[in-house]
Amino acid sequence: MSIPLTSLDLIPAFCAVMERGSLSAAARLLGLSQPTVRRQIETLEAELGARLFTRAQNGLTATPLAERLHGPAQAVLNGAYGLRRLVDQGHEVAGVVRLTCPRVMAVHVVPPLLAALRARYPRLLIELAATDSTEDLLHRAADVAIRTAPLTQKALVARNLPAVDLGLFAAPELDVGRDVPLETCPFISDDRAGRIAAGLAARGLPEPHNVVLRSDDALVQIAAIAAGMGVGLCQSGIARRLGFVRVLPDLSVPMPCAVTMHEDQRDSPAVRAVFDGLVAGLPAVLAG
């Protein structure tokens, strides 16, 4: 039995599980979430029509089929890495790339992706402009940007990513319950922007009356949620990593997300490496 050509992009997950013996260890090795690695293994098993691993007390045990496929799969993976190295040698990824993104993403989302890029390209230096204002790519205020608002500038290369899910969350110790009435629960809101109350009203929800903190800084809001001050708005992927509990689980606020760069930068190896790395890695990190 051979691995179908359509499954070649699943080989890294298969080889990582074979090497590390568990989904969680393989996920850490690949810089992905455990559910993502699980889905890739399940997809590969479905395409092969056979099981590759069985659950064991200390992780996963490879089936005889997996043992037979491991050597050829690793050879394919090594060959792909070799080709990638040859390409990189001809177009060296080095120098400074300036990335701009919202402050919440700069703290809670982007760092593991930048660490992976630095591990792959040691001569790459990334300048991170963490700001909630829109840096102008057309006038080269930044090379690459993560946008969470509709794109308005022309002459940009953009890759739209799946919408980021936002919801209402609380720290576990607050113990407000999943269907807490917003009118009475302690609530963390924005200050002068007024977007949170407007967003709730647009979805037919009442305005919270027991507001315990107002701040237009999303990082402050997340810190207040973590401290148990009240219920607040947060990206669901960040909330999962911080151990928050979702309140009103049927409420989901989609936020657009895109990675952009100036079209003149598409042939810059360093800028392209950062752009492609973010496009490939952001969906899994944002999903948590």
C-alpha positions, 0 to 999 in steps of 0.5 A: 500500500502506498500513500496517495499523492493527495495525502503528501501534505499529511506526511509531516503529521504522520512522521511526527506522531511516529517519532514522538509517539503521541498527538500532543508531542507531535503537535509541539514538534510541528508548531500546530494544535493537537486537534489539527494533528489529529484531523490530519492523521484521521484524514490520512487514515480515511484516504488509506482506508486503514488504521495507522495508530491505536490508543495505548496507555502512554500514547499511540501505538503504530499499527504494522501498516504504519511501521511499513509506511514510516520509512518511505514517508520519512524519505519523501519528507527528507527529500522535500526538506532537501529541495527547500534548502536548495531553494533557500540557498539560491534565494537566501532569507535574511535581513529585516522584515517589519510586521505590524499587527493588533496588540492582542495578536502581538502578545497572544498569537504571533510569537510562536509563529515568529519563533518558528520563522526564526528557527528556520531562517536564523538570519531573519530579523523581525521588527514587530509594530504592535499597534491597533492603528493601521500602518500604511503598507503603501508608504512602507510603514511596514512590510507585512501586516495582519489586518482585522478590518476590511481592506481598503488600500490598493496595490496590496497582496492579501490572503484572507484567512478564516474569520476569527471567532470572538465570544464572551468569556469569564475566568472559571473562578467567577462561576457565572454559568453559561447562560448568565443574564448580561443585564446583571452579571459583572461585565468588562466593556470598552470605554469611549469606543462603544463597540461592544455595547453596539455589537450586543445590541445588534444581536438582540442582546441587552446592554450590560448594567453591571459594568465593573471595568471600562477600557478600550485596550483589549489587552486590559480587557483580557487581563481583567477577565483572567483576574476574575473581574467579570465577563468580557469579549475575547478571541476564542482561541486565546480564551481556550489557551488561557482557560477561560469559560465561554458564556452564552456559547451561541453568541459568536462574533466573526472578525475578518483576518487577512495577511497583506504585503505590498505587491512590490515585495512579493519577490523579496525572499525575506518578506515572502517567507514571513508572509507565507509563514503567517498565512500557513500558521495563523489559522491553527493558532487563532483556532487555539 
